[in-house]
Amino acid sequence: MPPRRRASHSLESVLTEAVALLDEHGEPGLNFRALAGRLGGGVGSVYWYVSSKDELLDRASDHVLAGVLADVRDVGGADPVDDLRTIAVTLFDAIVERPWLGAYFMRNTLVQPNALRLFEKLGQQALRLDLTPRQRFHAVSAVVGFVVGTAADLGQDPPAEVLSGEVGRHEYLDAAVDQWRALDPVEFPYLHEIADEFAGHDDTDQFRAGLDLLLAGLRLQAGA
């Protein structure tokens, strides 16, 4: 048989189009046939660059993280906790913008060098704090877990009635708040107290408040 001809496109173009498909249709919309169609080649050409859909997803995730790394490249001021916050918020914004990203963050660092570099960037801020190796590991893990988990949760599709436009977001929240206010205040005092806060809350503000609580605890632990 004649030797196989190398595909004319590049890994960069494969990953760029894979990210575009993920942005448009989510993980279910990403397959080799659709990707090859966007690239203008056959399905076999994609296999020059990735061996499976799992590898494609991991590499596409890492492709996006290159931009996050670029955004935080110059982070490194006088306060390591503030720098941790800056990196965390940048990663959070990237995952909220692309909800599919959270599921593949650091899933396979053998093909995700940018994820590893971002994790290292966070860890280097922890190295500047007076902590033990275990405390540093737990601190960075807690920050990453909070960022990725919260961003992925916010990136979920809204309820069907909100997605269809039948009910607006504020209407949906108001209905939940009305339900809480109808509960027995003796049995549910907390829900009654926070009902108004929930009704008008901003998801990003809520995330940043939680991150600040986490980092305040880290600052106390490090005596910073």
C-alpha positions in Angstrom: 0.0 0.0 0.0 1.2 3.6 -0.6 2.3 5.4 2.5 -0.3 7.5 4.3 -0.2 11.2 3.5 0.1 13.5 6.5 -3.0 15.7 7.0 -2.6 19.3 5.7 -3.9 21.0 8.8 -2.1 21.4 12.1 -2.7 20.4 15.7 -3.3 24.0 16.4 -6.2 24.2 13.8 -7.6 20.9 15.1 -7.8 22.1 18.6 -9.1 25.5 17.6 -12.0 23.9 15.7 -12.6 21.4 18.5 -12.9 24.3 21.0 -15.3 26.0 18.6 -17.5 22.9 18.4 -17.5 22.5 22.2 -18.5 26.2 22.6 -21.3 25.8 20.2 -22.7 22.3 21.1 -21.0 21.1 24.2 -19.3 17.7 24.6 -22.1 15.8 22.8 -21.5 17.9 19.6 -17.8 17.1 19.4 -17.1 14.1 17.2 -14.4 13.3 14.6 -16.8 13.5 11.7 -18.0 17.0 12.6 -14.5 18.2 13.3 -13.2 16.8 10.1 -16.0 18.6 8.2 -14.9 21.9 9.7 -11.3 21.3 8.9 -12.1 20.3 5.3 -10.6 16.8 5.4 -11.4 13.2 6.2 -12.0 11.7 9.6 -8.7 9.9 9.3 -6.8 13.2 9.2 -7.8 14.0 12.7 -6.1 10.8 13.9 -2.7 12.2 12.9 -3.0 14.4 16.0 -5.2 12.7 18.6 -5.9 9.0 19.2 -9.3 9.3 20.8 -12.1 11.6 21.7 -10.9 11.6 25.3 -7.5 12.8 24.2 -9.1 15.4 22.0 -11.2 16.7 24.9 -8.1 16.9 27.2 -6.0 18.7 24.6 -8.9 21.1 23.7 -9.2 22.0 27.4 -5.4 22.6 27.6 -5.6 24.7 24.5 -8.0 27.1 26.3 -5.8 27.1 29.4 -3.0 28.5 27.3 -5.0 31.8 27.3 -5.5 31.7 31.0 -1.8 31.2 31.6 -1.1 34.2 29.3 -3.5 36.3 31.3 -1.7 35.5 34.6 1.8 35.4 33.3 2.9 38.6 35.1 1.1 37.9 38.3 3.5 38.0 41.2 3.2 41.1 43.5 4.0 41.7 47.1 1.1 39.7 48.5 0.9 36.0 47.5 -2.7 35.6 48.8 -3.8 38.4 46.5 -1.9 36.8 43.7 -3.7 33.5 44.4 -7.0 35.3 44.2 -6.1 36.9 40.9 -5.2 33.6 39.3 -8.3 31.9 40.8 -10.7 34.6 39.5 -9.1 34.4 36.0 -9.6 30.6 35.9 -13.1 30.9 37.2 -14.1 33.4 34.5 -12.7 31.1 31.8 -14.7 28.1 33.1 -17.9 30.1 33.4 -17.4 31.3 29.8 -16.9 27.7 28.7 -18.8 25.3 31.1 -17.4 22.2 29.4 -13.9 23.2 30.5 -14.3 22.3 34.2 -14.9 18.6 33.5 -11.5 18.2 31.8 -9.3 20.5 33.9 -6.2 18.5 34.9 -7.8 15.3 33.9 -4.7 14.0 32.2 -1.6 16.1 32.7 0.4 13.9 30.4 -1.3 15.8 27.5 -2.2 18.9 29.5 1.1 20.9 30.1 -0.8 24.2 30.5 -3.0 22.8 33.2 0.2 21.6 35.0 1.8 25.0 34.6 -1.3 26.8 35.9 -1.4 24.4 38.9 2.3 25.2 39.4 1.7 28.9 39.2 -0.9 28.6 42.0 1.5 26.5 44.0 4.3 29.0 43.6 2.2 31.6 45.4 1.7 29.1 48.3 5.5 28.6 48.4 5.8 32.2 49.4 3.7 31.6 52.5 4.8 30.2 55.9 3.2 26.8 55.5 4.2 23.1 55.6 4.2 21.1 52.3 1.0 19.4 53.3 -0.7 22.8 54.1 0.4 24.1 50.8 -0.9 21.1 49.0 -4.3 21.4 50.8 -4.5 25.1 50.2 -4.0 24.9 46.4 -6.2 21.9 46.2 -9.0 23.7 48.1 -8.7 26.8 45.8 -8.8 24.8 42.6 -11.6 22.6 43.9 -13.7 25.7 44.9 -13.0 27.5 41.6 -13.7 24.6 39.3 -16.6 23.3 41.2 -18.4 26.6 41.6 -17.7 27.6 38.0 -19.0 24.3 36.6 -22.1 24.6 38.8 -22.9 28.1 37.5 -22.3 26.9 33.9 -25.0 24.3 34.0 -28.0 24.8 31.8 -30.8 26.7 33.6 -34.1 24.9 34.3 -36.1 24.0 31.2 -38.7 26.8 31.7 -36.0 29.4 32.0 -34.0 28.0 29.0 -37.1 28.1 26.8 -37.9 31.7 27.8 -41.2 30.7 29.4 -40.0 32.1 32.7 -37.4 34.7 33.3 -34.5 34.1 35.7 -35.8 36.7 38.2 -39.3 35.1 38.1 -37.8 31.7 38.7 -35.8 33.0 41.7 -38.8 34.9 43.1 -40.9 31.7 43.0 -38.3 29.9 45.0 -38.1 32.7 47.5 -41.9 32.8 47.9 -41.8 29.1 48.7 -39.1 29.7 51.4 -41.1 32.6 52.9 -44.1 30.3 53.2 -42.2 27.8 55.3 -42.4 27.8 59.1 -39.9 30.4 60.3 -39.4 28.4 63.5 -38.3 25.3 61.6 -36.4 27.3 58.8 -35.0 30.5 60.4 -32.0 30.6 58.1 -34.0 30.4 54.9 -36.2 33.2 56.1 -33.2 35.4 56.9 -31.5 34.9 53.6 -34.6 34.9 51.3 -34.1 38.6 50.2 -30.4 38.1 49.7 -31.0 35.0 47.5 -33.6 36.8 45.4 -31.3 39.6 44.3 -27.9 37.8 44.5 -25.2 37.9 41.8 -23.5 34.6 41.1 -20.1 36.2 40.5 -20.3 38.2 43.7 -21.3 35.1 45.6 -18.2 33.2 44.2 -15.8 36.0 45.1 -17.2 36.2 48.6 -16.7 32.5 49.1 -13.2 32.7 47.6 -12.3 35.6 50.0 -13.5 33.5 53.0 -11.3 30.6 51.8 -8.3 32.9 51.3 -8.8 34.6 54.7 -8.5 31.2 56.3 -5.3 30.6 54.4 -3.9 33.9 55.5 -4.6 33.1 59.1 -3.0 29.7 58.8 0.1 31.2 57.3 0.2 34.1 59.8 0.3 36.5 56.9 
